[in-house]
Amino acid sequence: MDKVRKELGHPIPVDINRVAWKLVGDHSTAVAAALGEQIRDHAPVQDIRWKVIDFGIRESIIVRVGVI
């Protein structure tokens, strides 16, 4: 993700399909994989859904991936 951000010179552009709740765009697969990795490393969950995780933790994960 760092390489992509450096090449683009700005945060990675992705949109969210709010009907399907999935990322869409040229880099959506890579961003989703990076988000998943960060979630597993920093907010391990078993029976907890993403929406239940504290907003501050979710925001810090998204910032670490560099999406916003």
LINFEN-V65584 format. One record per residue. N is the residue number from 0. RES is the residue in one letter. OMEGA is omega in degrees with one decimal (* if undefined). Layout:
n: <N:N>
res: <RES:RES>
omega: <OMEGA:OMEGA>
This chain:
n: <0:1:2:3:4:5:6:7:8:9:10:11:12:13:14:15:16:17:18:19:20:21:22:23:24:25:26:27:28:29:30:31:32:33:34:35:36:37:38:39:40:41:42:43:44:45:46:47:48:49:50:51:52:53:54:55:56:57:58:59:60:61:62:63:64:65:66:67>
res: <M:D:K:V:R:K:E:L:G:H:P:I:P:V:D:I:N:R:V:A:W:K:L:V:G:D:H:S:T:A:V:A:A:A:L:G:E:Q:I:R:D:H:A:P:V:Q:D:I:R:W:K:V:I:D:F:G:I:R:E:S:I:I:V:R:V:G:V:I>
omega: <178.2:179.9:179.8:179.0:179.9:178.9:-179.1:-178.1:178.6:178.1:-176.9:-178.2:172.8:175.7:176.9:172.2:-172.6:175.5:-178.2:-176.0:176.3:178.2:176.6:179.6:-176.1:-174.8:-172.8:-179.0:179.9:179.4:178.8:178.5:179.2:177.0:178.8:179.1:179.3:178.7:179.6:-178.0:-169.7:179.2:-176.6:-178.9:176.0:-179.3:-178.7:179.3:-179.7:-177.5:-177.7:179.9:-179.3:-177.2:-179.5:177.8:178.8:-178.5:-179.2:177.2:180.0:178.6:179.5:178.6:176.1:-178.5:-179.2:*>
